């Protein structure tokens, strides 16, 4: 398996390409990447701030549910 140092450096490379392609003002991480953020955050050197989602592993499912509710017809 990868150490958090190696994984963090590889993830930083990926985020660097994301930064080049879409120039985000902020990158919010969910799921397992948010859960272990403190273990690899020191290896992230991109310009955009990177933060873990406050809802952690639940961020994606809550966001999907909120989007579905927003689009659901109200009778």
mmCIF file of the N, C-alpha and C atoms, coordinates in Angstrom:
data_MODEL
# 
_entry.id   MODEL 
# 
loop_
_atom_site.group_PDB 
_atom_site.id 
_atom_site.type_symbol 
_atom_site.label_atom_id 
_atom_site.label_alt_id 
_atom_site.label_comp_id 
_atom_site.label_asym_id 
_atom_site.label_entity_id 
_atom_site.label_seq_id 
_atom_site.pdbx_PDB_ins_code 
_atom_site.Cartn_x 
_atom_site.Cartn_y 
_atom_site.Cartn_z 
_atom_site.occupancy 
_atom_site.B_iso_or_equiv 
_atom_site.pdbx_formal_charge 
_atom_site.auth_seq_id 
_atom_site.auth_comp_id 
_atom_site.auth_asym_id 
_atom_site.auth_atom_id 
_atom_site.pdbx_PDB_model_num 
ATOM 1   N N  . UNK A 1 1  ? 0.816   -1.196 0.000   1.00 0.00 ? 1  UNK A N  1 
ATOM 2   C CA . UNK A 1 1  ? 0.000   0.000  0.000   1.00 0.00 ? 1  UNK A CA 1 
ATOM 3   C C  . UNK A 1 1  ? 0.857   1.256  0.000   1.00 0.00 ? 1  UNK A C  1 
ATOM 4   N N  . UNK A 1 2  ? 0.229   2.326  -0.285  1.00 0.00 ? 2  UNK A N  1 
ATOM 5   C CA . UNK A 1 2  ? 0.911   3.621  -0.299  1.00 0.00 ? 2  UNK A CA 1 
ATOM 6   C C  . UNK A 1 2  ? 0.928   4.248  1.086   1.00 0.00 ? 2  UNK A C  1 
ATOM 7   N N  . UNK A 1 3  ? 2.019   4.925  1.389   1.00 0.00 ? 3  UNK A N  1 
ATOM 8   C CA . UNK A 1 3  ? 2.045   5.740  2.598   1.00 0.00 ? 3  UNK A CA 1 
ATOM 9   C C  . UNK A 1 3  ? 1.237   7.000  2.322   1.00 0.00 ? 3  UNK A C  1 
ATOM 10  N N  . UNK A 1 4  ? 0.837   7.691  3.377   1.00 0.00 ? 4  UNK A N  1 
ATOM 11  C CA . UNK A 1 4  ? 0.111   8.944  3.167   1.00 0.00 ? 4  UNK A CA 1 
ATOM 12  C C  . UNK A 1 4  ? 0.994   9.967  2.457   1.00 0.00 ? 4  UNK A C  1 
ATOM 13  N N  . UNK A 1 5  ? 2.287   9.910  2.679   1.00 0.00 ? 5  UNK A N  1 
ATOM 14  C CA . UNK A 1 5  ? 3.202   10.831 1.995   1.00 0.00 ? 5  UNK A CA 1 
ATOM 15  C C  . UNK A 1 5  ? 3.173   10.590 0.486   1.00 0.00 ? 5  UNK A C  1 
ATOM 16  N N  . UNK A 1 6  ? 3.321   9.328  0.077   1.00 0.00 ? 6  UNK A N  1 
ATOM 17  C CA . UNK A 1 6  ? 3.306   9.016  -1.359  1.00 0.00 ? 6  UNK A CA 1 
ATOM 18  C C  . UNK A 1 6  ? 1.944   9.318  -1.964  1.00 0.00 ? 6  UNK A C  1 
ATOM 19  N N  . UNK A 1 7  ? 0.883   8.938  -1.246  1.00 0.00 ? 7  UNK A N  1 
ATOM 20  C CA . UNK A 1 7  ? -0.459  9.186  -1.754  1.00 0.00 ? 7  UNK A CA 1 
ATOM 21  C C  . UNK A 1 7  ? -0.713  10.684 -1.867  1.00 0.00 ? 7  UNK A C  1 
ATOM 22  N N  . UNK A 1 8  ? -0.307  11.435 -0.849  1.00 0.00 ? 8  UNK A N  1 
ATOM 23  C CA . UNK A 1 8  ? -0.500  12.878 -0.861  1.00 0.00 ? 8  UNK A CA 1 
ATOM 24  C C  . UNK A 1 8  ? 0.205   13.546 -2.030  1.00 0.00 ? 8  UNK A C  1 
ATOM 25  N N  . UNK A 1 9  ? 1.404   13.095 -2.329  1.00 0.00 ? 9  UNK A N  1 
ATOM 26  C CA . UNK A 1 9  ? 2.142   13.666 -3.461  1.00 0.00 ? 9  UNK A CA 1 
ATOM 27  C C  . UNK A 1 9  ? 1.469   13.325 -4.794  1.00 0.00 ? 9  UNK A C  1 
ATOM 28  N N  . UNK A 1 10 ? 0.974   12.099 -4.917  1.00 0.00 ? 10 UNK A N  1 
ATOM 29  C CA . UNK A 1 10 ? 0.258   11.716 -6.148  1.00 0.00 ? 10 UNK A CA 1 
ATOM 30  C C  . UNK A 1 10 ? -1.057  12.483 -6.272  1.00 0.00 ? 10 UNK A C  1 
ATOM 31  N N  . UNK A 1 11 ? -1.751  12.620 -5.161  1.00 0.00 ? 11 UNK A N  1 
ATOM 32  C CA . UNK A 1 11 ? -3.012  13.359 -5.161  1.00 0.00 ? 11 UNK A CA 1 
ATOM 33  C C  . UNK A 1 11 ? -2.755  14.820 -5.505  1.00 0.00 ? 11 UNK A C  1 
ATOM 34  N N  . UNK A 1 12 ? -1.658  15.373 -5.023  1.00 0.00 ? 12 UNK A N  1 
ATOM 35  C CA . UNK A 1 12 ? -1.291  16.744 -5.348  1.00 0.00 ? 12 UNK A CA 1 
ATOM 36  C C  . UNK A 1 12 ? -1.086  16.906 -6.853  1.00 0.00 ? 12 UNK A C  1 
ATOM 37  N N  . UNK A 1 13 ? -0.466  15.919 -7.486  1.00 0.00 ? 13 UNK A N  1 
ATOM 38  C CA . UNK A 1 13 ? -0.277  15.965 -8.940  1.00 0.00 ? 13 UNK A CA 1 
ATOM 39  C C  . UNK A 1 13 ? -1.629  15.998 -9.644  1.00 0.00 ? 13 UNK A C  1 
ATOM 40  N N  . UNK A 1 14 ? -2.551  15.154 -9.202  1.00 0.00 ? 14 UNK A N  1 
ATOM 41  C CA . UNK A 1 14 ? -3.901  15.150 -9.772  1.00 0.00 ? 14 UNK A CA 1 
ATOM 42  C C  . UNK A 1 14 ? -4.574  16.508 -9.572  1.00 0.00 ? 14 UNK A C  1 
ATOM 43  N N  . UNK A 1 15 ? -4.516  17.033 -8.353  1.00 0.00 ? 15 UNK A N  1 
ATOM 44  C CA . UNK A 1 15 ? -5.147  18.327 -8.073  1.00 0.00 ? 15 UNK A CA 1 
ATOM 45  C C  . UNK A 1 15 ? -4.499  19.452 -8.879  1.00 0.00 ? 15 UNK A C  1 
ATOM 46  N N  . UNK A 1 16 ? -3.223  19.321 -9.150  1.00 0.00 ? 16 UNK A N  1 
ATOM 47  C CA . UNK A 1 16 ? -2.531  20.312 -9.985  1.00 0.00 ? 16 UNK A CA 1 
ATOM 48  C C  . UNK A 1 16 ? -3.165  20.360 -11.378 1.00 0.00 ? 16 UNK A C  1 
ATOM 49  N N  . UNK A 1 17 ? -3.462  19.191 -11.954 1.00 0.00 ? 17 UNK A N  1 
ATOM 50  C CA . UNK A 1 17 ? -4.115  19.157 -13.265 1.00 0.00 ? 17 UNK A CA 1 
ATOM 51  C C  . UNK A 1 17 ? -5.533  19.724 -13.194 1.00 0.00 ? 17 UNK A C  1 
ATOM 52  N N  . UNK A 1 18 ? -6.243  19.426 -12.124 1.00 0.00 ? 18 UNK A N  1 
ATOM 53  C CA . UNK A 1 18 ? -7.580  20.004 -11.926 1.00 0.00 ? 18 UNK A CA 1 
ATOM 54  C C  . UNK A 1 18 ? -7.467  21.523 -11.889 1.00 0.00 ? 18 UNK A C  1 
ATOM 55  N N  . UNK A 1 19 ? -6.478  22.016 -11.185 1.00 0.00 ? 19 UNK A N  1 
ATOM 56  C CA . UNK A 1 19 ? -6.270  23.458 -11.069 1.00 0.00 ? 19 UNK A CA 1 
ATOM 57  C C  . UNK A 1 19 ? -5.978  24.092 -12.431 1.00 0.00 ? 19 UNK A C  1 
ATOM 58  N N  . UNK A 1 20 ? -5.183  23.430 -13.242 1.00 0.00 ? 20 UNK A N  1 
ATOM 59  C CA . UNK A 1 20 ? -4.874  23.942 -14.581 1.00 0.00 ? 20 UNK A CA 1 
ATOM 60  C C  . UNK A 1 20 ? -6.132  23.975 -15.451 1.00 0.00 ? 20 UNK A C  1 
ATOM 61  N N  . UNK A 1 21 ? -6.938  22.919 -15.374 1.00 0.00 ? 21 UNK A N  1 
ATOM 62  C CA . UNK A 1 21 ? -8.112  22.800 -16.239 1.00 0.00 ? 21 UNK A CA 1 
ATOM 63  C C  . UNK A 1 21 ? -9.254  23.736 -15.872 1.00 0.00 ? 21 UNK A C  1 
ATOM 64  N N  . UNK A 1 22 ? -9.551  23.879 -14.584 1.00 0.00 ? 22 UNK A N  1 
ATOM 65  C CA . UNK A 1 22 ? -10.754 24.642 -14.219 1.00 0.00 ? 22 UNK A CA 1 
ATOM 66  C C  . UNK A 1 22 ? -10.513 25.815 -13.279 1.00 0.00 ? 22 UNK A C  1 
ATOM 67  N N  . UNK A 1 23 ? -9.298  26.024 -12.827 1.00 0.00 ? 23 UNK A N  1 
ATOM 68  C CA . UNK A 1 23 ? -8.951  27.165 -11.962 1.00 0.00 ? 23 UNK A CA 1 
ATOM 69  C C  . UNK A 1 23 ? -9.935  27.364 -10.803 1.00 0.00 ? 23 UNK A C  1 
ATOM 70  N N  . UNK A 1 24 ? -10.102 26.358 -9.941  1.00 0.00 ? 24 UNK A N  1 
ATOM 71  C CA . UNK A 1 24 ? -11.064 26.511 -8.839  1.00 0.00 ? 24 UNK A CA 1 
ATOM 72  C C  . UNK A 1 24 ? -10.579 27.515 -7.802  1.00 0.00 ? 24 UNK A C  1 
ATOM 73  N N  . UNK A 1 25 ? -11.520 28.188 -7.167  1.00 0.00 ? 25 UNK A N  1 
ATOM 74  C CA . UNK A 1 25 ? -11.187 29.084 -6.065  1.00 0.00 ? 25 UNK A CA 1 
ATOM 75  C C  . UNK A 1 25 ? -10.988 28.303 -4.774  1.00 0.00 ? 25 UNK A C  1 
ATOM 76  N N  . UNK A 1 26 ? -11.600 27.123 -4.703  1.00 0.00 ? 26 UNK A N  1 
ATOM 77  C CA . UNK A 1 26 ? -11.565 26.285 -3.510  1.00 0.00 ? 26 UNK A CA 1 
ATOM 78  C C  . UNK A 1 26 ? -11.852 24.849 -3.923  1.00 0.00 ? 26 UNK A C  1 
ATOM 79  N N  . UNK A 1 27 ? -11.161 23.907 -3.307  1.00 0.00 ? 27 UNK A N  1 
ATOM 80  C CA . UNK A 1 27 ? -11.422 22.490 -3.541  1.00 0.00 ? 27 UNK A CA 1 
ATOM 81  C C  . UNK A 1 27 ? -11.880 21.884 -2.224  1.00 0.00 ? 27 UNK A C  1 
ATOM 82  N N  . UNK A 1 28 ? -13.087 21.307 -2.240  1.00 0.00 ? 28 UNK A N  1 
ATOM 83  C CA . UNK A 1 28 ? -13.655 20.680 -1.046  1.00 0.00 ? 28 UNK A CA 1 
ATOM 84  C C  . UNK A 1 28 ? -13.646 19.173 -1.258  1.00 0.00 ? 28 UNK A C  1 
ATOM 85  N N  . UNK A 1 29 ? -13.042 18.464 -0.337  1.00 0.00 ? 29 UNK A N  1 
ATOM 86  C CA . UNK A 1 29 ? -12.917 17.014 -0.436  1.00 0.00 ? 29 UNK A CA 1 
ATOM 87  C C  . UNK A 1 29 ? -13.945 16.315 0.434   1.00 0.00 ? 29 UNK A C  1 
ATOM 88  N N  . UNK A 1 30 ? -14.525 15.251 -0.092  1.00 0.00 ? 30 UNK A N  1 
ATOM 89  C CA . UNK A 1 30 ? -15.463 14.442 0.682   1.00 0.00 ? 30 UNK A CA 1 
ATOM 90  C C  . UNK A 1 30 ? -14.980 13.008 0.757   1.00 0.00 ? 30 UNK A C  1 
ATOM 91  N N  . UNK A 1 31 ? -15.762 12.156 1.396   1.00 0.00 ? 31 UNK A N  1 
ATOM 92  C CA . UNK A 1 31 ? -15.451 10.737 1.475   1.00 0.00 ? 31 UNK A CA 1 
ATOM 93  C C  . UNK A 1 31 ? -14.161 10.448 2.215   1.00 0.00 ? 31 UNK A C  1 
ATOM 94  N N  . UNK A 1 32 ? -13.476 9.387  1.779   1.00 0.00 ? 32 UNK A N  1 
ATOM 95  C CA . UNK A 1 32 ? -12.240 8.964  2.427   1.00 0.00 ? 32 UNK A CA 1 
ATOM 96  C C  . UNK A 1 32 ? -11.137 10.001 2.358   1.00 0.00 ? 32 UNK A C  1 
ATOM 97  N N  . UNK A 1 33 ? -11.147 10.811 1.299   1.00 0.00 ? 33 UNK A N  1 
ATOM 98  C CA . UNK A 1 33 ? -10.120 11.852 1.198   1.00 0.00 ? 33 UNK A CA 1 
ATOM 99  C C  . UNK A 1 33 ? -10.291 12.902 2.291   1.00 0.00 ? 33 UNK A C  1 
ATOM 100 N N  . UNK A 1 34 ? -11.518 13.144 2.711   1.00 0.00 ? 34 UNK A N  1 
ATOM 101 C CA . UNK A 1 34 ? -11.763 14.083 3.807   1.00 0.00 ? 34 UNK A CA 1 
ATOM 102 C C  . UNK A 1 34 ? -11.433 13.436 5.148   1.00 0.00 ? 34 UNK A C  1 
ATOM 103 N N  . UNK A 1 35 ? -11.753 12.159 5.264   1.00 0.00 ? 35 UNK A N  1 
ATOM 104 C CA . UNK A 1 35 ? -11.551 11.442 6.528   1.00 0.00 ? 35 UNK A CA 1 
ATOM 105 C C  . UNK A 1 35 ? -10.085 11.441 6.954   1.00 0.00 ? 35 UNK A C  1 
ATOM 106 N N  . UNK A 1 36 ? -9.176  11.288 6.001   1.00 0.00 ? 36 UNK A N  1 
ATOM 107 C CA . UNK A 1 36 ? -7.748  11.196 6.308   1.00 0.00 ? 36 UNK A CA 1 
ATOM 108 C C  . UNK A 1 36 ? -6.970  12.453 5.916   1.00 0.00 ? 36 UNK A C  1 
ATOM 109 N N  . UNK A 1 37 ? -7.659  13.568 5.766   1.00 0.00 ? 37 UNK A N  1 
ATOM 110 C CA . UNK A 1 37 ? -7.046  14.801 5.271   1.00 0.00 ? 37 UNK A CA 1 
ATOM 111 C C  . UNK A 1 37 ? -5.812  15.211 6.076   1.00 0.00 ? 37 UNK A C  1 
ATOM 112 N N  . UNK A 1 38 ? -5.894  15.140 7.392   1.00 0.00 ? 38 UNK A N  1 
ATOM 113 C CA . UNK A 1 38 ? -4.771  15.577 8.229   1.00 0.00 ? 38 UNK A CA 1 
ATOM 114 C C  . UNK A 1 38 ? -3.505  14.759 7.992   1.00 0.00 ? 38 UNK A C  1 
ATOM 115 N N  . UNK A 1 39 ? -3.655  13.529 7.508   1.00 0.00 ? 39 UNK A N  1 
ATOM 116 C CA . UNK A 1 39 ? -2.507  12.653 7.302   1.00 0.00 ? 39 UNK A CA 1 
ATOM 117 C C  . UNK A 1 39 ? -1.681  13.014 6.069   1.00 0.00 ? 39 UNK A C  1 
ATOM 118 N N  . UNK A 1 40 ? -2.265  13.738 5.120   1.00 0.00 ? 40 UNK A N  1 
ATOM 119 C CA . UNK A 1 40 ? -1.530  14.042 3.881   1.00 0.00 ? 40 UNK A CA 1 
ATOM 120 C C  . UNK A 1 40 ? -1.576  15.509 3.473   1.00 0.00 ? 40 UNK A C  1 
ATOM 121 N N  . UNK A 1 41 ? -2.271  16.351 4.214   1.00 0.00 ? 41 UNK A N  1 
ATOM 122 C CA . UNK A 1 41 ? -2.453  17.743 3.781   1.00 0.00 ? 41 UNK A CA 1 
ATOM 123 C C  . UNK A 1 41 ? -1.142  18.500 3.603   1.00 0.00 ? 41 UNK A C  1 
ATOM 124 N N  . UNK A 1 42 ? -0.114  18.131 4.345   1.00 0.00 ? 42 UNK A N  1 
ATOM 125 C CA . UNK A 1 42 ? 1.162   18.839 4.226   1.00 0.00 ? 42 UNK A CA 1 
ATOM 126 C C  . UNK A 1 42 ? 1.826   18.628 2.867   1.00 0.00 ? 42 UNK A C  1 
ATOM 127 N N  . UNK A 1 43 ? 1.385   17.628 2.111   1.00 0.00 ? 43 UNK A N  1 
ATOM 128 C CA . UNK A 1 43 ? 1.970   17.341 0.801   1.00 0.00 ? 43 UNK A CA 1 
ATOM 129 C C  . UNK A 1 43 ? 1.211   17.997 -0.347  1.00 0.00 ? 43 UNK A C  1 
ATOM 130 N N  . UNK A 1 44 ? 0.164   18.734 -0.021  1.00 0.00 ? 44 UNK A N  1 
ATOM 131 C CA . UNK A 1 44 ? -0.605  19.449 -1.041  1.00 0.00 ? 44 UNK A CA 1 
ATOM 132 C C  . UNK A 1 44 ? -0.032  20.847 -1.188  1.00 0.00 ? 44 UNK A C  1 
ATOM 133 N N  . UNK A 1 45 ? 0.419   21.161 -2.381  1.00 0.00 ? 45 UNK A N  1 
ATOM 134 C CA . UNK A 1 45 ? 1.103   22.435 -2.602  1.00 0.00 ? 45 UNK A CA 1 
ATOM 135 C C  . UNK A 1 45 ? 0.462   23.279 -3.697  1.00 0.00 ? 45 UNK A C  1 
ATOM 136 N N  . UNK A 1 46 ? -0.738  22.920 -4.116  1.00 0.00 ? 46 UNK A N  1 
ATOM 137 C CA . UNK A 1 46 ? -1.388  23.700 -5.171  1.00 0.00 ? 46 UNK A CA 1 
ATOM 138 C C  . UNK A 1 46 ? -1.803  25.062 -4.626  1.00 0.00 ? 46 UNK A C  1 
ATOM 139 N N  . UNK A 1 47 ? -2.144  25.981 -5.520  1.00 0.00 ? 47 UNK A N  1 
ATOM 140 C CA . UNK A 1 47 ? -2.494  27.342 -5.112  1.00 0.00 ? 47 UNK A CA 1 
ATOM 141 C C  . UNK A 1 47 ? -3.876  27.442 -4.488  1.00 0.00 ? 47 UNK A C  1 
ATOM 142 N N  . UNK A 1 48 ? -4.839  26.714 -5.020  1.00 0.00 ? 48 UNK A N  1 
ATOM 143 C CA . UNK A 1 48 ? -6.207  26.784 -4.494  1.00 0.00 ? 48 UNK A CA 1 
ATOM 144 C C  . UNK A 1 48 ? -6.251  26.155 -3.101  1.00 0.00 ? 48 UNK A C  1 
ATOM 145 N N  . UNK A 1 49 ? -6.989  26.757 -2.187  1.00 0.00 ? 49 UNK A N  1 
ATOM 146 C CA . UNK A 1 49 ? -7.153  26.132 -0.874  1.00 0.00 ? 49 UNK A CA 1 
ATOM 147 C C  . UNK A 1 49 ? -7.868  24.785 -1.013  1.00 0.00 ? 49 UNK A C  1 
ATOM 148 N N  . UNK A 1 50 ? -7.425  23.813 -0.236  1.00 0.00 ? 50 UNK A N  1 
ATOM 149 C CA . UNK A 1 50 ? -8.033  22.485 -0.217  1.00 0.00 ? 50 UNK A CA 1 
ATOM 150 C C  . UNK A 1 50 ? -8.504  22.230 1.210   1.00 0.00 ? 50 UNK A C  1 
ATOM 151 N N  . UNK A 1 51 ? -9.787  21.901 1.367   1.00 0.00 ? 51 UNK A N  1 
ATOM 152 C CA . UNK A 1 51 ? -10.349 21.672 2.702   1.00 0.00 ? 51 UNK A CA 1 
ATOM 153 C C  . UNK A 1 51 ? -11.212 20.411 2.693   1.00 0.00 ? 51 UNK A C  1 
ATOM 154 N N  . UNK A 1 52 ? -11.302 19.735 3.844   1.00 0.00 ? 52 UNK A N  1 
ATOM 155 C CA . UNK A 1 52 ? -12.215 18.593 3.923   1.00 0.00 ? 52 UNK A CA 1 
ATOM 156 C C  . UNK A 1 52 ? -13.647 19.079 4.105   1.00 0.00 ? 52 UNK A C  1 
ATOM 157 N N  . UNK A 1 53 ? -14.595 18.352 3.554   1.00 0.00 ? 53 UNK A N  1 
ATOM 158 C CA . UNK A 1 53 ? -16.008 18.691 3.727   1.00 0.00 ? 53 UNK A CA 1 
ATOM 159 C C  . UNK A 1 53 ? -16.381 18.539 5.196   1.00 0.00 ? 53 UNK A C  1 
ATOM 160 N N  . UNK A 1 54 ? -17.180 19.453 5.699   1.00 0.00 ? 54 UNK A N  1 
ATOM 161 C CA . UNK A 1 54 ? -17.610 19.385 7.094   1.00 0.00 ? 54 UNK A CA 1 
ATOM 162 C C  . UNK A 1 54 ? -18.428 18.131 7.367   1.00 0.00 ? 54 UNK A C  1 
ATOM 163 N N  . UNK A 1 55 ? -19.107 17.627 6.355   1.00 0.00 ? 55 UNK A N  1 
ATOM 164 C CA . UNK A 1 55 ? -19.949 16.445 6.529   1.00 0.00 ? 55 UNK A CA 1 
ATOM 165 C C  . UNK A 1 55 ? -19.205 15.141 6.236   1.00 0.00 ? 55 UNK A C  1 
ATOM 166 N N  . UNK A 1 56 ? -17.917 15.224 5.909   1.00 0.00 ? 56 UNK A N  1 
ATOM 167 C CA . UNK A 1 56 ? -17.086 14.045 5.705   1.00 0.00 ? 56 UNK A CA 1 
ATOM 168 C C  . UNK A 1 56 ? -17.656 13.065 4.708   1.00 0.00 ? 56 UNK A C  1 
ATOM 169 N N  . UNK A 1 57 ? -17.760 11.800 5.120   1.00 0.00 ? 57 UNK A N  1 
ATOM 170 C CA . UNK A 1 57 ? -18.250 10.743 4.241   1.00 0.00 ? 57 UNK A CA 1 
ATOM 171 C C  . UNK A 1 57 ? -19.695 10.944 3.811   1.00 0.00 ? 57 UNK A C  1 
ATOM 172 N N  . UNK A 1 58 ? -20.443 11.751 4.542   1.00 0.00 ? 58 UNK A N  1 
ATOM 173 C CA . UNK A 1 58 ? -21.853 11.956 4.225   1.00 0.00 ? 58 UNK A CA 1 
ATOM 174 C C  . UNK A 1 58 ? -22.087 13.116 3.253   1.00 0.00 ? 58 UNK A C  1 
ATOM 175 N N  . UNK A 1 59 ? -21.063 13.866 2.919   1.00 0.00 ? 59 UNK A N  1 
ATOM 176 C CA . UNK A 1 59 ? -21.219 15.057 2.082   1.00 0.00 ? 59 UNK A CA 1 
ATOM 177 C C  . UNK A 1 59 ? -21.864 14.738 0.733   1.00 0.00 ? 59 UNK A C  1 
ATOM 178 N N  . UNK A 1 60 ? -21.396 13.705 0.066   1.00 0.00 ? 60 UNK A N  1 
ATOM 179 C CA . UNK A 1 60 ? -21.929 13.368 -1.259  1.00 0.00 ? 60 UNK A CA 1 
ATOM 180 C C  . UNK A 1 60 ? -23.380 12.942 -1.224  1.00 0.00 ? 60 UNK A C  1 
ATOM 181 N N  . UNK A 1 61 ? -23.728 12.085 -0.295  1.00 0.00 ? 61 UNK A N  1 
ATOM 182 C CA . UNK A 1 61 ? -25.102 11.587 -0.227  1.00 0.00 ? 61 UNK A CA 1 
ATOM 183 C C  . UNK A 1 61 ? -26.066 12.689 0.192   1.00 0.00 ? 61 UNK A C  1 
ATOM 184 N N  . UNK A 1 62 ? -25.646 13.557 1.100   1.00 0.00 ? 62 UNK A N  1 
ATOM 185 C CA . UNK A 1 62 ? -26.508 14.667 1.521   1.00 0.00 ? 62 UNK A CA 1 
ATOM 186 C C  . UNK A 1 62 ? -26.674 15.666 0.380   1.00 0.00 ? 62 UNK A C  1 
ATOM 187 N N  . UNK A 1 63 ? -25.595 15.926 -0.350  1.00 0.00 ? 63 UNK A N  1 
ATOM 188 C CA . UNK A 1 63 ? -25.689 16.822 -1.503  1.00 0.00 ? 63 UNK A CA 1 
ATOM 189 C C  . UNK A 1 63 ? -26.601 16.268 -2.581  1.00 0.00 ? 63 UNK A C  1 
ATOM 190 N N  . UNK A 1 64 ? -26.504 14.964 -2.841  1.00 0.00 ? 64 UNK A N  1 
ATOM 191 C CA . UNK A 1 64 ? -27.373 14.335 -3.843  1.00 0.00 ? 64 UNK A CA 1 
ATOM 192 C C  . UNK A 1 64 ? -28.833 14.389 -3.407  1.00 0.00 ? 64 UNK A C  1 
ATOM 193 N N  . UNK A 1 65 ? -29.082 14.132 -2.131  1.00 0.00 ? 65 UNK A N  1 
ATOM 194 C CA . UNK A 1 65 ? -30.460 14.188 -1.623  1.00 0.00 ? 65 UNK A CA 1 
ATOM 195 C C  . UNK A 1 65 ? -31.010 15.606 -1.701  1.00 0.00 ? 65 UNK A C  1 
ATOM 196 N N  . UNK A 1 66 ? -30.191 16.591 -1.366  1.00 0.00 ? 66 UNK A N  1 
ATOM 197 C CA . UNK A 1 66 ? -30.630 17.987 -1.434  1.00 0.00 ? 66 UNK A CA 1 
ATOM 198 C C  . UNK A 1 66 ? -30.950 18.381 -2.873  1.00 0.00 ? 66 UNK A C  1 
ATOM 199 N N  . UNK A 1 67 ? -30.113 17.946 -3.817  1.00 0.00 ? 67 UNK A N  1 
ATOM 200 C CA . UNK A 1 67 ? -30.364 18.258 -5.228  1.00 0.00 ? 67 UNK A CA 1 
ATOM 201 C C  . UNK A 1 67 ? -31.653 17.597 -5.706  1.00 0.00 ? 67 UNK A C  1 
ATOM 202 N N  . UNK A 1 68 ? -31.882 16.359 -5.289  1.00 0.00 ? 68 UNK A N  1 
ATOM 203 C CA . UNK A 1 68 ? -33.108 15.656 -5.684  1.00 0.00 ? 68 UNK A CA 1 
ATOM 204 C C  . UNK A 1 68 ? -34.340 16.350 -5.112  1.00 0.00 ? 68 UNK A C  1 
ATOM 205 N N  . UNK A 1 69 ? -34.266 16.773 -3.865  1.00 0.00 ? 69 UNK A N  1 
ATOM 206 C CA . UNK A 1 69 ? -35.395 17.482 -3.252  1.00 0.00 ? 69 UNK A CA 1 
ATOM 207 C C  . UNK A 1 69 ? -35.665 18.809 -3.949  1.00 0.00 ? 69 UNK A C  1 
ATOM 208 N N  . UNK A 1 70 ? -34.599 19.477 -4.344  1.00 0.00 ? 70 UNK A N  1 
ATOM 209 C CA . UNK A 1 70 ? -34.724 20.768 -5.018  1.00 0.00 ? 70 UNK A CA 1 
ATOM 210 C C  . UNK A 1 70 ? -35.421 20.617 -6.373  1.00 0.00 ? 70 UNK A C  1 
ATOM 211 N N  . UNK A 1 71 ? -35.194 19.494 -7.042  1.00 0.00 ? 71 UNK A N  1 
ATOM 212 C CA . UNK A 1 71 ? -35.767 19.269 -8.368  1.00 0.00 ? 71 UNK A CA 1 
ATOM 213 C C  . UNK A 1 71 ? -37.105 18.539 -8.332  1.00 0.00 ? 71 UNK A C  1 
ATOM 214 N N  . UNK A 1 72 ? -37.477 18.004 -7.187  1.00 0.00 ? 72 UNK A N  1 
ATOM 215 C CA . UNK A 1 72 ? -38.729 17.243 -7.083  1.00 0.00 ? 72 UNK A CA 1 
ATOM 216 C C  . UNK A 1 72 ? -39.927 18.184 -7.167  1.00 0.00 ? 72 UNK A C  1 
ATOM 217 N N  . UNK A 1 73 ? -40.949 17.790 -7.928  1.00 0.00 ? 73 UNK A N  1 
ATOM 218 C CA . UNK A 1 73 ? -42.157 18.629 -8.005  1.00 0.00 ? 73 UNK A CA 1 
ATOM 219 C C  . UNK A 1 73 ? -42.890 18.629 -6.661  1.00 0.00 ? 73 UNK A C  1 
ATOM 220 N N  . UNK A 1 74 ? -43.394 19.769 -6.297  1.00 0.00 ? 74 UNK A N  1 
ATOM 221 C CA . UNK A 1 74 ? -44.152 19.900 -5.051  1.00 0.00 ? 74 UNK A CA 1 
ATOM 222 C C  . UNK A 1 74 ? -45.628 19.954 -5.404  1.00 0.00 ? 74 UNK A C  1 
ATOM 223 N N  . UNK A 1 75 ? -46.399 19.031 -4.866  1.00 0.00 ? 75 UNK A N  1 
ATOM 224 C CA . UNK A 1 75 ? -47.839 18.980 -5.144  1.00 0.00 ? 75 UNK A CA 1 
ATOM 225 C C  . UNK A 1 75 ? -48.630 19.569 -4.005  1.00 0.00 ? 75 UNK A C  1 
# 
